[in-house]
Amino acid sequence: MPIDFTLTNYQRRLQRIAREFANEILAPLIRAADEDPDPQKAFQAIKAAYVESYKLGFATGFIPKAYGGGGISNTDLQIVVEEICAVDPGFATVLLVNGLALMPIVWFGSEAQKQKWLVPAASDPRGEYLAGWTVSERPGAPGGTANFDGPAPYPAGIGLTAKYDKANGEYVLNGRKFWPANAGGWDLQGADVNVCIVRTDPKAGGSRGLSAAIVPRGTAGVTYEEPISKLGHRLCQNNSMIFSNCRVPEENIFAIGNGDLVVNKAFTWSGPVAAIASVGVARSAYEYALSWAKTYTGGGEQPIISHQIVAYTLAEVAMKVEAGRAFAWKAAHYLDLHNADGHAIGPMAKVFCSEMLFAAVYQAMKVVGVNSLDRSLPLERYLREASVFPLYDAGNIGMQMRKICAVMADPDFDPRAIAASAPTPFGKRAPPAESQAFGKNLKRQI
Ligand SMILES: Cc1cc2nc3c(=O)[nH]c(=O)nc-3n(C[C@H](O)[C@H](O)[C@H](O)COP(=O)(O)OP(=O)(O)OC[C@H]3O[C@@H](n4cnc5c(N)ncnc54)[C@H](O)[C@@H]3O)c2cc1C
């Protein structure tokens, strides 16, 4: 029976544990943290819940068992993420970012690097361990994120440079990062480890000149400004970091010249996670609106669900939730089959579900009516949370869509491969951000 959406006993247990954690430990903290005007205080307010989630294996459970982790599959991770995001997606982002930071070491790191960095991540007796995934930069020059792999040399794309100091066997980092989650740590002195995408060759473009650097907490030359105060996902910390002659030993560098592949693969891995996270929020909005429609009469004799327009609207939301979940699960399963190399389906699920979410929450608001704007009720927060999804995790119209198009544009692409769960190759051959082909097409259009 190869196609079966029934959860196994293990998955049902995982779902129950995640649901209990989300409802009993996380939920009581959310309102105060969400409303705290100080983003760092909001982040610190969830620390106790984070420690509990670490003990349950949710913070680093994706690390392979060989390095002390839970070795949880992408498919099983879906179950946990939906339950947590049904309560708060900002909190779940803190957990997700640990994966964005550490999975590149699993895929691209040396055995020595895996032993050195993954084992402590999975075995912190305090349960406070945080890893930062440090890619994004302010738009402008130098910097910007969506064009990270553009073919132009510095200052286009990634602007954090890492110059090799051969005499000392070190790389010297200079520049800034903007947006990375977790990177500042609980005290704004740094996460336990920050995995940073750096430009090791300033003359080469983004598909040849980028690499990854592991910057542990306590490294001199990194400072953290106040975290960004944002519209949604207020429980997760987004940082502004300055690197000033920050020195890391050369053994902390990996994927030299292949930093673009690191970025692409990490944001492909997170695609199905962000997809099911969207489903979690959409589910909560749907359930709230359904309950409202079944109990609110507006002074009439029947609850408003008896009006066809209300019931139809709710049915549409329900369809979106179910379709989103099926797509997210399919994408996660594909990633399990192909060592996370699902560079079309991972982004597809993320884009589809995150755009679906925003529409679903707005439909739920229309069912509830004007009272959905009342901040004492949950829907206004769901709308704020929903607005983050298409923009974060590599941005839908930037990096994520580009990967789908790159896979499709490959002359050998088989359009039936995804349905058949067959490989969909992606690599250095994929057109970078501003490839000549795209540029020519644009010129032709103008
Ligand atoms: C809650 C949250 C958590 C986050 N966590 C992290 C994290 O842990 N680590 C991290 O590094 N970042 C993080 N980010 C940032 C996030 O990953 C963004 O998705 C990323 O910065 C890309 O944003 P962008 O597409 O707007 O890029 P930008 O470079 O800011 O682009 C701006 C606009 O220009 C367009 N654009 C520019 N160049 C191109 C191009 N070549 N092709 C197509 N479109 C282009 C983009 O599509 C976009 O519309 C987080 C953000 C949020 C809100």
The ligand as a Gaussian input file, in Angstrom:
#p B3LYP/6-31G(d) Opt

LIG

0 1
 C       10.792000      35.539000      10.227000
 C       11.979000      35.620000       9.330000
 C       13.037000      34.756000       9.537000
 C       14.166000      34.843000       8.709000
 N       15.219000      34.045000       8.983000
 C       16.354000      34.185000       8.266000
 C       17.524000      33.434000       8.606000
 O       17.513000      32.642000       9.546000
 N       18.641000      33.621000       7.873000
 C       18.677000      34.479000       6.837000
 O       19.728000      34.607000       6.225000
 N       17.582000      35.202000       6.467000
 C       16.440000      35.088000       7.164000
 N       15.327000      35.827000       6.827000
 C       15.337000      36.611000       5.570000
 C       14.621000      35.786000       4.483000
 O       15.235000      34.566000       4.251000
 C       14.415000      36.449000       3.120000
 O       13.580000      35.577000       2.447000
 C       15.618000      36.661000       2.275000
 O       16.311000      37.720000       2.837000
 C       15.236000      36.968000       0.831000
 O       14.420000      38.125000       0.783000
 P       14.076000      38.841000      -0.569000
 O       13.674000      37.862000      -1.609000
 O       13.109000      39.930000      -0.250000
 O       15.503000      39.394000      -1.000000
 P       16.017000      40.849000      -1.342000
 O       17.391000      40.664000      -1.835000
 O       15.812000      41.756000      -0.183000
 O       15.106000      41.265000      -2.557000
 C       14.191000      42.350000      -2.533000
 C       13.239000      42.185000      -3.699000
 O       13.970000      42.165000      -4.927000
 C       13.693000      40.963000      -5.664000
 N       14.939000      40.503000      -6.274000
 C       16.177000      40.969000      -6.060000
 N       17.067000      40.307000      -6.819000
 C       16.378000      39.362000      -7.487000
 C       16.740000      38.335000      -8.382000
 N       18.001000      38.181000      -8.794000
 N       15.767000      37.506000      -8.833000
 C       14.494000      37.679000      -8.450000
 N       14.074000      38.633000      -7.593000
 C       15.024000      39.469000      -7.133000
 C       13.190000      39.985000      -4.609000
 O       12.364000      38.990000      -5.169000
 C       12.432000      40.899000      -3.664000
 O       11.158000      41.123000      -4.217000
 C       14.202000      35.777000       7.635000
 C       13.123000      36.631000       7.445000
 C       12.031000      36.568000       8.277000
 C       10.901000      37.534000       8.054000

